[in-house]
Amino acid sequence: MNTQHEVEGGLEDLQEKIRLITMYQRPYIANSLKNMAQKSSYNVKVICEYIMAEQNEINIKESTKEGKIKCLVRLSSYLNHKSFNKLSKQDILQYLTSLKKPESIDPQHKSIGTYNGRQTG
């Protein structure tokens, strides 16, 4: 069982990770992660560690970072913040399918750009 100090230390560590990856981002990016942390601190930790690794290994652009964070936050939200380590292929496909609009609503397939952007984000 976690002590109060361990929980607070974990939250402080997570807040610091959020600060580090969103330092040059618009405020709503940090706020989306902070809000998500109340529902799934695990998923926020995974996002932060993933972005930090990319920053260190390939020095990603801020715009790329923003896109990836938004995509992962949306994925987590759509799946009701199910832990990333428990996601199945079916969960991912369900999310991606939800991004496509039916032919009757989008006969010219304009939603494909959104779908492709979120798929690769």
N, C-alpha and C positions, 0 to 999 in steps of 0.2 A: 504494500500500500504506500502511495506517495505521501510524503509529509507536505505540509503547507509550504515550507521553504522550497522543496523540490518543484512543486507546481508553480510557485511564483517565479523561481529561477528559470523554469522552462518557458514561461510566458514572456519573461524579460528577454531571454535568448531569442525567442521567436520574433518579438517586436524589433529586436536589433537586426535580425536577418531581413525582415520586411524593410526596415529603414535602409539597409545596405543595397538591396536590389532595386529600390524605388527612389533612390536619392535624386535622380535626374528625371524622374517621371512626373506626369501631372498628378496632382493630389488624389484624384479619384482612383488611381491604380493602387496606391497604398491603402486607401480607405476600403477598397473592395477586398483586399487581402485581410485587413484587420477585421472587417465584418465577417468574412468567411471563417476566420480563426475561432470565432465564437461557436461555430457549428462543427468545424472540423480542423482542429489545429494540426492534425496529422497531414491532411492534404496541403495545407499552407506550408508546412515544413518541407514537404516533398517539392512543392513548386519553388520555394526559396532555394533549396539545395540544388535543384536542377538549373535554375537561372544562375546561381553563383558558379556552378561548374562550367557552364557555357561562357560566363564572363571571364573566368580564369583560363579556360582552354582555347577558346576561339575569339574572345573579345567581341561579342555580338553588339550590334548597333542598338541604340535605345529604342528605336522604332520596332525592331525585331523582338526585343525584350517585352515591350508593351503588348505586341500581338500575341506572343506566347502566353503571357500572364492572363490576358483577357480570355483566350481560348480555354486555358485550363480551369479558370474560375467558372466559366460558363459550363464546361463539362461537369465539373463537380456539382454545381448548382442543379443542373438538369437531372443528374442522377441522385439528387437529394443527399449530397455529400457522402456518398458511399466511399469508403477508403479506397484510394487509388490502388493499393496492393490487392484489393479484392475485386477489381473490375474485370469483367469478362469481355471477350471479343463481342459477344452479343450486346453488352452494355454500350460499347463504343459504336457499334453499328446502329443501335437504336438512336443514339444521340445524333449521329451523322444523318440518318434518315429523317429525323425531326427538322433538320435544316432545309430539306428540299420541300418546295411548295408543289402541290398537285398541279398537273397539267391544266386543269380547269381554271385555276387561279393565276398561273404563270405560263401561258402557252408559248411565250418566247424564251422561256428558261432563264430569265434574268436572275433568279435566285441561285443559279449555279456558281456565280462569282462568290457569293457569300459562303456557300457550301465549300467550295474549293479553298477559300481563304481560311475558314475555320478548321478544315481538315488538315491543312499544312501548317497552321499557326503554331 
